[in-house]
Amino acid sequence: MKVLQFRLATLLRLREAVRDERTRQLAETLRAAAAVAARRDEIDDELEGLKRRPAESAGTVNVDRLLDADRYLALLRREREQVDEQRTAINLEIEKRREALLAADRDVRALEQLHETHERRHLAEGERRRMKELDEVAQRRGWGDEGMGG
């Protein structure tokens, strides 16, 4: 039986490459999301640490130190807002990339199913040809339906 050549093999390889690229892009975005989440946790820890710091004891108040602390607190809060904005944007990008990966995977699976169907038909056709040849050989040798009766 001749070897099966899938005519869409090149297209299948291209779609697999696209799927692999989509997988890589999603993984990259997930890593970015993890980094942003880690930074958000760091900021929250720093803010919590500032809240727990004991207040100035009674007596002299260092105004410069209080102003610096207030500025730092404002800076941390602004950075947390920026991180939250990044997180929102990254979450949208993750969803978009997941959908792109799902679409690429569907494309690959469709071609794989087509290939499997093509293989099954090819094997069934080969089996039909082989049975036909065996029937012809049997008839030539007189083992057909008439030769068995007598």
Residue pairs with C-beta under 8 A, 6 or more apart in sequence:
1 126
1 129
1 130
4 118
4 119
4 122
6 12
6 115
6 118
6 119
8 111
8 114
8 115
9 115
11 111
12 108
12 111
12 112
12 115
15 104
15 107
15 108
15 111
16 108
18 104
18 107
19 101
19 104
19 105
19 107
19 108
22 97
22 100
22 101
22 104
23 101
25 97
25 100
25 101
26 94
26 97
26 98
26 100
26 101
29 90
29 93
29 94
29 97
30 94
32 90
33 87
33 90
33 91
33 94
36 83
36 86
36 87
36 90
37 87
39 83
40 80
40 83
40 84
40 87
43 76
43 79
43 80
43 83
44 80
46 76
47 73
47 76
47 77
47 80
50 69
50 72
50 73
50 76
56 62
56 65
56 66
138 144
